[in-house]
């Protein structure tokens, strides 16, 4: 509905042609950065240390990311575009969909894996940034690429914010209430503004290949959950709770992170915006089927 509101608002002329760009700047530099900081600061390191789950979920993300990146790179010979597509195929909407769905399906025990998975997708976010920088600077020398990657990570609000949040959590300090409230206000605005922005972006004409978006969407909704079932159960032998959590979190639709990253780098976000839309609608069916199937296996 939020994507639709953005689309209709743009088509009706109530939101101008630059609305998507300006709204994205707000999300990237303020709202999403606040959300990531808030989430990290209120979780801390102790909540995160579940080696088996971390290994299983991270590998499911990494394998899908690598496969899609390789396929797109072989086809188009564009490492930057391939990196965005790989992230779109492996970046679950864990924060706003994963947490409530895991709690609904698994009770309060489902909260911990949902929180951990949110940090894992942030690691994928950082990894993708490295590949993007390498793709953009492929004509430069190795040390120049390394310095540019480090500089980009150190100035990227979507990377700095969660790191700062974890550091704050480790300090044991408490945020001054008015500052904490401002951060909360900004954080709450991140997801709705990002989704409205995607609707505005979908209004624009695009030469993006629809089959490419569907291929990425199938990798996200079908391939990743299958891999996520194989690793924790048959290979690592995790408990039923953690296996169910991994399947639910892997079967989630693509979050808005890849689209936000594309906007940060001023790249074409048309494929990513369509992937978010396709996976969000389709996951109503696929997520339900995977949840039903995992409960019977």
Secondary structure, DSSP 8 states (H G I E B T S, - for coil): -HHHHHHHHHHTTSS-TTHHHHHHHHIIIIIHHHHHHHHHHTT-STTT--HHHHHHHHHHHHHHHHHHHHHHHHHH--HHHHHHHHHHHH-B-IIIIIHHHHHHHHGGGHHHHHHHHHHHHHHHHHHHHHHHHHHHTTTS-HHHHHHHHHHHHHH-HHHHHHHHHHHHHHHT----HHHHHHHHHHHHHHHHHHHHHHHHHHHS-----HHHHHHHHHIIIIIHHHHHHHIIIIIT---HHHHHHHHHHHTS-B-SHHHHHHHHTT---HHHHHHHHHHHHHHHHHHHHHHHHHHH-
